[in-house]
């Protein structure tokens, strides 16, 4: 039986870019600490989980 991962979306509070875990194939928490928004360059701490 396959384990189902709950994938979420995270929005950049600076520019509105949405990181979609399902589309990207990587959990947001698994991204390196120095990962930045591909649009505006802010850090992970500027992202909020959205529904």
PQR file of N, CA, C, O and H, with PARSE charges and radii, in Angstrom:
ATOM      1  N   UNK A   1       0.845  -1.199   0.000 -0.4000 1.5000
ATOM      2  CA  UNK A   1       0.000   0.000   0.000 -0.0000 2.0000
ATOM      3  C   UNK A   1       0.880   1.249   0.000  0.5500 1.7000
ATOM      4  O   UNK A   1       1.806   1.372   0.802 -0.5500 1.4000
ATOM      5  N   UNK A   2       0.580   2.156  -0.900 -0.4000 1.5000
ATOM      6  CA  UNK A   2       1.379   3.371  -1.008 -0.0000 2.0000
ATOM      7  C   UNK A   2       0.952   4.407   0.022  0.5500 1.7000
ATOM      8  O   UNK A   2      -0.236   4.610   0.272 -0.5500 1.4000
ATOM      9  H   UNK A   2      -0.172   2.056  -1.551  0.4000 1.0000
ATOM     10  N   UNK A   3       1.936   5.048   0.603 -0.4000 1.5000
ATOM     11  CA  UNK A   3       1.649   6.115   1.563 -0.0000 2.0000
ATOM     12  C   UNK A   3       1.286   7.378   0.782  0.5500 1.7000
ATOM     13  O   UNK A   3       1.994   7.777  -0.143 -0.5500 1.4000
ATOM     14  H   UNK A   3       2.901   4.884   0.400  0.4000 1.0000
ATOM     15  N   UNK A   4       0.189   7.986   1.165 -0.4000 1.5000
ATOM     16  CA  UNK A   4      -0.256   9.196   0.473 -0.0000 2.0000
ATOM     17  C   UNK A   4       0.283  10.411   1.220  0.5500 1.7000
ATOM     18  O   UNK A   4       0.026  10.591   2.410 -0.5500 1.4000
ATOM     19  H   UNK A   4      -0.386   7.662   1.916  0.4000 1.0000
ATOM     20  N   UNK A   5       1.021  11.227   0.511 -0.4000 1.5000
ATOM     21  CA  UNK A   5       1.551  12.447   1.111 -0.0000 2.0000
ATOM     22  C   UNK A   5       0.570  13.585   0.868  0.5500 1.7000
ATOM     23  O   UNK A   5       0.054  13.755  -0.236 -0.5500 1.4000
ATOM     24  H   UNK A   5       1.230  11.081  -0.456  0.4000 1.0000
ATOM     25  N   UNK A   6       0.329  14.343   1.893 -0.4000 1.5000
ATOM     26  CA  UNK A   6      -0.530  15.515   1.743 -0.0000 2.0000
ATOM     27  C   UNK A   6       0.348  16.648   1.225  0.5500 1.7000
ATOM     28  O   UNK A   6       1.255  17.117   1.912 -0.5500 1.4000
ATOM     29  H   UNK A   6       0.748  14.205   2.790  0.4000 1.0000
ATOM     30  N   UNK A   7       0.060  17.073   0.009 -0.4000 1.5000
ATOM     31  CA  UNK A   7       0.854  18.137  -0.587 -0.0000 2.0000
ATOM     32  C   UNK A   7       0.161  19.471  -0.366  0.5500 1.7000
ATOM     33  O   UNK A   7      -1.065  19.566  -0.427 -0.5500 1.4000
ATOM     34  H   UNK A   7      -0.678  16.692  -0.549  0.4000 1.0000
ATOM     35  N   UNK A   8       0.944  20.480  -0.113 -0.4000 1.5000
ATOM     36  CA  UNK A   8       0.382  21.794   0.153 -0.0000 2.0000
ATOM     37  C   UNK A   8       0.905  22.846  -0.805  0.5500 1.7000
ATOM     38  O   UNK A   8       1.707  22.569  -1.696 -0.5500 1.4000
ATOM     39  H   UNK A   8       1.940  20.402  -0.063  0.4000 1.0000
ATOM     40  N   UNK A   9       0.430  24.048  -0.594 -0.4000 1.5000
ATOM     41  CA  UNK A   9       0.871  25.191  -1.391 -0.0000 2.0000
ATOM     42  C   UNK A   9       1.317  26.285  -0.437  0.5500 1.7000
ATOM     43  O   UNK A   9       0.741  26.474   0.634 -0.5500 1.4000
ATOM     44  H   UNK A   9      -0.221  24.272   0.130  0.4000 1.0000
ATOM     45  N   UNK A  10       2.339  26.990  -0.841 -0.4000 1.5000
ATOM     46  CA  UNK A  10       2.900  28.069  -0.029 -0.0000 2.0000
ATOM     47  C   UNK A  10       2.992  29.317  -0.887  0.5500 1.7000
ATOM     48  O   UNK A  10       3.475  29.266  -2.018 -0.5500 1.4000
ATOM     49  H   UNK A  10       2.808  26.836  -1.711  0.4000 1.0000
ATOM     50  N   UNK A  11       2.531  30.435  -0.352 -0.4000 1.5000
ATOM     51  CA  UNK A  11       2.514  31.685  -1.113 -0.0000 2.0000
ATOM     52  C   UNK A  11       3.567  32.647  -0.592  0.5500 1.7000
ATOM     53  O   UNK A  11       3.713  32.831   0.616 -0.5500 1.4000
ATOM     54  H   UNK A  11       2.139  30.477   0.566  0.4000 1.0000
ATOM     55  N   UNK A  12       4.297  33.256  -1.514 -0.4000 1.5000
ATOM     56  CA  UNK A  12       5.272  34.287  -1.166 -0.0000 2.0000
ATOM     57  C   UNK A  12       4.503  35.547  -0.768  0.5500 1.7000
ATOM     58  O   UNK A  12       3.729  36.086  -1.559 -0.5500 1.4000
ATOM     59  H   UNK A  12       4.178  33.106  -2.496  0.4000 1.0000
ATOM     60  N   UNK A  13       4.724  36.010   0.464 -0.4000 1.5000
ATOM     61  CA  UNK A  13       3.993  37.187   0.931 -0.0000 2.0000
ATOM     62  C   UNK A  13       4.535  38.470   0.309  0.5500 1.7000
ATOM     63  O   UNK A  13       3.909  39.525   0.416 -0.5500 1.4000
ATOM     64  H   UNK A  13       5.353  35.572   1.106  0.4000 1.0000
ATOM     65  N   UNK A  14       5.690  38.387  -0.338 -0.4000 1.5000
ATOM     66  CA  UNK A  14       6.265  39.572  -0.975 -0.0000 2.0000
ATOM     67  C   UNK A  14       5.707  39.800  -2.380  0.5500 1.7000
ATOM     68  O   UNK A  14       5.361  40.925  -2.742 -0.5500 1.4000
ATOM     69  H   UNK A  14       6.199  37.531  -0.425  0.4000 1.0000
ATOM     70  N   UNK A  15       5.620  38.711  -3.179 -0.4000 1.5000
ATOM     71  CA  UNK A  15       5.215  38.912  -4.579 -0.0000 2.0000
ATOM     72  C   UNK A  15       3.988  38.110  -5.005  0.5500 1.7000
ATOM     73  O   UNK A  15       3.435  38.354  -6.077 -0.5500 1.4000
ATOM     74  H   UNK A  15       5.900  37.797  -2.885  0.4000 1.0000
ATOM     75  N   UNK A  16       3.556  37.155  -4.177 -0.4000 1.5000
ATOM     76  CA  UNK A  16       2.371  36.381  -4.525 -0.0000 2.0000
ATOM     77  C   UNK A  16       2.639  35.085  -5.267  0.5500 1.7000
ATOM     78  O   UNK A  16       1.700  34.362  -5.601 -0.5500 1.4000
ATOM     79  H   UNK A  16       4.006  36.957  -3.306  0.4000 1.0000
ATOM     80  N   UNK A  17       3.917  34.774  -5.534 -0.4000 1.5000
ATOM     81  CA  UNK A  17       4.257  33.504  -6.181 -0.0000 2.0000
ATOM     82  C   UNK A  17       3.777  32.347  -5.308  0.5500 1.7000
ATOM     83  O   UNK A  17       3.912  32.393  -4.085 -0.5500 1.4000
ATOM     84  H   UNK A  17       4.679  35.361  -5.263  0.4000 1.0000
ATOM     85  N   UNK A  18       3.218  31.312  -5.931 -0.4000 1.5000
ATOM     86  CA  UNK A  18       2.747  30.151  -5.180 -0.0000 2.0000
ATOM     87  C   UNK A  18       3.645  28.952  -5.479  0.5500 1.7000
ATOM     88  O   UNK A  18       3.809  28.553  -6.632 -0.5500 1.4000
ATOM     89  H   UNK A  18       3.109  31.274  -6.924  0.4000 1.0000
ATOM     90  N   UNK A  19       4.222  28.386  -4.421 -0.4000 1.5000
ATOM     91  CA  UNK A  19       4.997  27.153  -4.532 -0.0000 2.0000
ATOM     92  C   UNK A  19       4.044  25.989  -4.292  0.5500 1.7000
ATOM     93  O   UNK A  19       3.488  25.841  -3.204 -0.5500 1.4000
ATOM     94  H   UNK A  19       4.090  28.709  -3.484  0.4000 1.0000
ATOM     95  N   UNK A  20       3.862  25.163  -5.326 -0.4000 1.5000
ATOM     96  CA  UNK A  20       2.943  24.027  -5.268 -0.0000 2.0000
ATOM     97  C   UNK A  20       3.772  22.746  -5.106  0.5500 1.7000
ATOM     98  O   UNK A  20       4.453  22.320  -6.039 -0.5500 1.4000
ATOM     99  H   UNK A  20       4.314  25.283  -6.210  0.4000 1.0000
ATOM    100  N   UNK A  21       3.709  22.143  -3.921 -0.4000 1.5000
ATOM    101  CA  UNK A  21       4.517  20.954  -3.652 -0.0000 2.0000
ATOM    102  C   UNK A  21       4.240  19.829  -4.639  0.5500 1.7000
ATOM    103  O   UNK A  21       5.165  19.141  -5.071 -0.5500 1.4000
ATOM    104  H   UNK A  21       3.157  22.489  -3.163  0.4000 1.0000
ATOM    105  N   UNK A  22       2.978  19.636  -4.996 -0.4000 1.5000
ATOM    106  CA  UNK A  22       2.622  18.550  -5.910 -0.0000 2.0000
ATOM    107  C   UNK A  22       3.241  18.777  -7.285  0.5500 1.7000
ATOM    108  O   UNK A  22       3.793  17.851  -7.879 -0.5500 1.4000
ATOM    109  H   UNK A  22       2.226  20.195  -4.645  0.4000 1.0000
ATOM    110  N   UNK A  23       3.152  20.003  -7.790 -0.4000 1.5000
ATOM    111  CA  UNK A  23       3.692  20.334  -9.106 -0.0000 2.0000
ATOM    112  C   UNK A  23       5.220  20.260  -9.111  0.5500 1.7000
ATOM    113  O   UNK A  23       5.823  19.765 -10.063 -0.5500 1.4000
ATOM    114  H   UNK A  23       2.704  20.756  -7.307  0.4000 1.0000
ATOM    115  N   UNK A  24       5.839  20.759  -8.033 -0.4000 1.5000
ATOM    116  CA  UNK A  24       7.300  20.806  -7.964 -0.0000 2.0000
ATOM    117  C   UNK A  24       7.917  19.460  -7.577  0.5500 1.7000
ATOM    118  O   UNK A  24       9.080  19.193  -7.881 -0.5500 1.4000
ATOM    119  H   UNK A  24       5.349  21.161  -7.259  0.4000 1.0000
ATOM    120  N   UNK A  25       7.128  18.613  -6.901 -0.4000 1.5000
ATOM    121  CA  UNK A  25       7.626  17.305  -6.515 -0.0000 2.0000
ATOM    122  C   UNK A  25       8.505  17.298  -5.276  0.5500 1.7000
ATOM    123  O   UNK A  25       9.117  16.279  -4.958 -0.5500 1.4000
ATOM    124  H   UNK A  25       6.183  18.830  -6.654  0.4000 1.0000
ATOM    125  N   UNK A  26       8.575  18.416  -4.576 -0.4000 1.5000
ATOM    126  CA  UNK A  26       9.386  18.521  -3.361 -0.0000 2.0000
ATOM    127  C   UNK A  26       8.588  19.227  -2.280  0.5500 1.7000
ATOM    128  O   UNK A  26       7.991  20.277  -2.516 -0.5500 1.4000
ATOM    129  H   UNK A  26       8.077  19.244  -4.834  0.4000 1.0000
ATOM    130  N   UNK A  27       8.586  18.637  -1.083 -0.4000 1.5000
ATOM    131  CA  UNK A  27       7.911  19.275   0.039 -0.0000 2.0000
ATOM    132  C   UNK A  27       8.628  20.587   0.355  0.5500 1.7000
ATOM    133  O   UNK A  27       9.854  20.665   0.276 -0.5500 1.4000
ATOM    134  H   UNK A  27       9.071  17.784  -0.891  0.4000 1.0000
ATOM    135  N   UNK A  28       7.866  21.606   0.710 -0.4000 1.5000
ATOM    136  CA  UNK A  28       8.446  22.912   1.023 -0.0000 2.0000
ATOM    137  C   UNK A  28       9.478  22.790   2.146  0.5500 1.7000
ATOM    138  O   UNK A  28      10.541  23.409   2.090 -0.5500 1.4000
ATOM    139  H   UNK A  28       6.870  21.543   0.774  0.4000 1.0000
ATOM    140  N   UNK A  29       9.159  21.989   3.164 -0.4000 1.5000
ATOM    141  CA  UNK A  29      10.074  21.820   4.303 -0.0000 2.0000
ATOM    142  C   UNK A  29      11.373  21.121   3.911  0.5500 1.7000
ATOM    143  O   UNK A  29      12.377  21.231   4.615 -0.5500 1.4000
ATOM    144  H   UNK A  29       8.296  21.486   3.209  0.4000 1.0000
ATOM    145  N   UNK A  30      11.354  20.400   2.782 -0.4000 1.5000
ATOM    146  CA  UNK A  30      12.553  19.690   2.331 -0.0000 2.0000
ATOM    147  C   UNK A  30      13.462  20.551   1.459  0.5500 1.7000
ATOM    148  O   UNK A  30      14.570  20.133   1.122 -0.5500 1.4000
ATOM    149  H   UNK A  30      10.539  20.311   2.210  0.4000 1.0000
ATOM    150  N   UNK A  31      13.008  21.742   1.092 -0.4000 1.5000
ATOM    151  CA  UNK A  31      13.854  22.645   0.312 -0.0000 2.0000
ATOM    152  C   UNK A  31      15.017  23.107   1.186  0.5500 1.7000
ATOM    153  O   UNK A  31      14.860  23.233   2.401 -0.5500 1.4000
ATOM    154  H   UNK A  31      12.107  22.081   1.365  0.4000 1.0000
ATOM    155  N   UNK A  32      16.186  23.362   0.584 -0.4000 1.5000
ATOM    156  CA  UNK A  32      17.318  23.837   1.398 -0.0000 2.0000
ATOM    157  C   UNK A  32      16.997  25.171   2.071  0.5500 1.7000
ATOM    158  O   UNK A  32      16.191  25.953   1.568 -0.5500 1.4000
ATOM    159  H   UNK A  32      16.313  23.260  -0.402  0.4000 1.0000
ATOM    160  N   UNK A  33      17.638  25.419   3.214 -0.4000 1.5000
ATOM    161  CA  UNK A  33      17.376  26.642   3.972 -0.0000 2.0000
ATOM    162  C   UNK A  33      17.702  27.907   3.186  0.5500 1.7000
ATOM    163  O   UNK A  33      17.140  28.970   3.447 -0.5500 1.4000
ATOM    164  H   UNK A  33      18.293  24.783   3.623  0.4000 1.0000
ATOM    165  N   UNK A  34      18.617  27.785   2.218 -0.4000 1.5000
ATOM    166  CA  UNK A  34      18.998  28.969   1.432 -0.0000 2.0000
ATOM    167  C   UNK A  34      18.177  29.109   0.148  0.5500 1.7000
ATOM    168  O   UNK A  34      18.496  29.937  -0.705 -0.5500 1.4000
ATOM    169  H   UNK A  34      19.073  26.921   2.006  0.4000 1.0000
ATOM    170  N   UNK A  35      17.109  28.295   0.007 -0.4000 1.5000
ATOM    171  CA  UNK A  35      16.224  28.398  -1.157 -0.0000 2.0000
ATOM    172  C   UNK A  35      15.543  29.761  -1.128  0.5500 1.7000
ATOM    173  O   UNK A  35      15.184  30.262  -0.063 -0.5500 1.4000
ATOM    174  H   UNK A  35      16.849  27.622   0.700  0.4000 1.0000
ATOM    175  N   UNK A  36      15.370  30.354  -2.301 -0.4000 1.5000
ATOM    176  CA  UNK A  36      14.698  31.653  -2.387 -0.0000 2.0000
ATOM    177  C   UNK A  36      13.590  31.612  -3.430  0.5500 1.7000
ATOM    178  O   UNK A  36      13.575  30.750  -4.308 -0.5500 1.4000
ATOM    179  H   UNK A  36      15.662  29.946  -3.167  0.4000 1.0000
ATOM    180  N   UNK A  37      12.673  32.550  -3.321 -0.4000 1.5000
ATOM    181  CA  UNK A  37      11.581  32.677  -4.276 -0.0000 2.0000
ATOM    182  C   UNK A  37      12.163  32.865  -5.674  0.5500 1.7000
ATOM    183  O   UNK A  37      12.998  33.747  -5.879 -0.5500 1.4000
ATOM    184  H   UNK A  37      12.685  33.251  -2.608  0.4000 1.0000
ATOM    185  N   UNK A  38      11.733  32.044  -6.644 -0.4000 1.5000
ATOM    186  CA  UNK A  38      12.268  32.176  -8.002 -0.0000 2.0000
ATOM    187  C   UNK A  38      11.837  33.462  -8.701  0.5500 1.7000
ATOM    188  O   UNK A  38      12.414  33.827  -9.726 -0.5500 1.4000
ATOM    189  H   UNK A  38      11.055  31.328  -6.478  0.4000 1.0000
ATOM    190  N   UNK A  39      10.837  34.151  -8.166 -0.4000 1.5000
ATOM    191  CA  UNK A  39      10.351  35.382  -8.785 -0.0000 2.0000
ATOM    192  C   UNK A  39      11.030  36.615  -8.192  0.5500 1.7000
ATOM    193  O   UNK A  39      11.569  37.447  -8.921 -0.5500 1.4000
ATOM    194  H   UNK A  39      10.369  33.855  -7.333  0.4000 1.0000
ATOM    195  N   UNK A  40      10.998  36.726  -6.850 -0.4000 1.5000
ATOM    196  CA  UNK A  40      11.511  37.965  -6.249 -0.0000 2.0000
ATOM    197  C   UNK A  40      12.728  37.780  -5.346  0.5500 1.7000
ATOM    198  O   UNK A  40      13.333  38.762  -4.916 -0.5500 1.4000
ATOM    199  H   UNK A  40      10.560  36.050  -6.258  0.4000 1.0000
ATOM    200  N   UNK A  41      13.092  36.530  -5.054 -0.4000 1.5000
ATOM    201  CA  UNK A  41      14.336  36.279  -4.340 -0.0000 2.0000
ATOM    202  C   UNK A  41      14.310  36.317  -2.820  0.5500 1.7000
ATOM    203  O   UNK A  41      15.365  36.238  -2.191 -0.5500 1.4000
ATOM    204  H   UNK A  41      12.601  35.732  -5.403  0.4000 1.0000
ATOM    205  N   UNK A  42      13.118  36.438  -2.204 -0.4000 1.5000
ATOM    206  CA  UNK A  42      13.077  36.435  -0.738 -0.0000 2.0000
ATOM    207  C   UNK A  42      13.217  35.000  -0.215  0.5500 1.7000
ATOM    208  O   UNK A  42      13.038  34.037  -0.961 -0.5500 1.4000
ATOM    209  H   UNK A  42      12.261  36.502  -2.715  0.4000 1.0000
ATOM    210  N   UNK A  43      13.535  34.876   1.059 -0.4000 1.5000
ATOM    211  CA  UNK A  43      13.766  33.569   1.660 -0.0000 2.0000
ATOM    212  C   UNK A  43      12.490  32.828   2.021  0.5500 1.7000
ATOM    213  O   UNK A  43      11.385  33.361   1.925 -0.5500 1.4000
ATOM    214  H   UNK A  43      13.680  35.658   1.665  0.4000 1.0000
ATOM    215  N   UNK A  44      12.676  31.571   2.444 -0.4000 1.5000
ATOM    216  CA  UNK A  44      11.553  30.697   2.812 -0.0000 2.0000
ATOM    217  C   UNK A  44      10.701  31.273   3.934  0.5500 1.7000
ATOM    218  O   UNK A  44       9.508  30.984   4.021 -0.5500 1.4000
ATOM    219  H   UNK A  44      13.574  31.137   2.522  0.4000 1.0000
ATOM    220  N   UNK A  45      11.307  32.086   4.790 -0.4000 1.5000
ATOM    221  CA  UNK A  45      10.567  32.647   5.931 -0.0000 2.0000
ATOM    222  C   UNK A  45       9.495  33.637   5.500  0.5500 1.7000
ATOM    223  O   UNK A  45       8.655  34.034   6.309 -0.5500 1.4000
ATOM    224  H   UNK A  45      12.277  32.321   4.719  0.4000 1.0000
ATOM    225  N   UNK A  46       9.517  34.038   4.236 -0.4000 1.5000
ATOM    226  CA  UNK A  46       8.518  34.973   3.706 -0.0000 2.0000
ATOM    227  C   UNK A  46       7.330  34.249   3.061  0.5500 1.7000
ATOM    228  O   UNK A  46       6.458  34.892   2.475 -0.5500 1.4000
ATOM    229  H   UNK A  46      10.199  33.715   3.579  0.4000 1.0000
ATOM    230  N   UNK A  47       7.293  32.934   3.165 -0.4000 1.5000
ATOM    231  CA  UNK A  47       6.203  32.144   2.583 -0.0000 2.0000
ATOM    232  C   UNK A  47       5.218  31.721   3.656  0.5500 1.7000
ATOM    233  O   UNK A  47       5.602  31.425   4.787 -0.5500 1.4000
ATOM    234  H   UNK A  47       8.001  32.411   3.640  0.4000 1.0000
ATOM    235  N   UNK A  48       3.935  31.696   3.287 -0.4000 1.5000
ATOM    236  CA  UNK A  48       2.880  31.242   4.189 -0.0000 2.0000
ATOM    237  C   UNK A  48       2.125  30.103   3.532  0.5500 1.7000
ATOM    238  O   UNK A  48       1.864  30.136   2.329 -0.5500 1.4000
ATOM    239  H   UNK A  48       3.624  31.937   2.368  0.4000 1.0000
ATOM    240  N   UNK A  49       1.770  29.084   4.326 -0.4000 1.5000
ATOM    241  CA  UNK A  49       0.991  27.954   3.806 -0.0000 2.0000
ATOM    242  C   UNK A  49      -0.422  28.428   3.485  0.5500 1.7000
ATOM    243  O   UNK A  49      -1.048  29.131   4.277 -0.5500 1.4000
ATOM    244  H   UNK A  49       1.982  29.058   5.303  0.4000 1.0000
ATOM    245  N   UNK A  50      -0.911  28.035   2.319 -0.4000 1.5000
ATOM    246  CA  UNK A  50      -2.271  28.401   1.909 -0.0000 2.0000
ATOM    247  C   UNK A  50      -3.052  27.131   1.599  0.5500 1.7000
ATOM    248  O   UNK A  50      -2.463  26.061   1.440 -0.5500 1.4000
ATOM    249  H   UNK A  50      -0.402  27.464   1.675  0.4000 1.0000
ATOM    250  N   UNK A  51      -4.370  27.244   1.512 -0.4000 1.5000
ATOM    251  CA  UNK A  51      -5.214  26.086   1.210 -0.0000 2.0000
ATOM    252  C   UNK A  51      -5.260  25.815  -0.280  0.5500 1.7000
ATOM    253  O   UNK A  51      -5.925  24.876  -0.716 -0.5500 1.4000
ATOM    254  H   UNK A  51      -4.848  28.113   1.641  0.4000 1.0000
TER
END
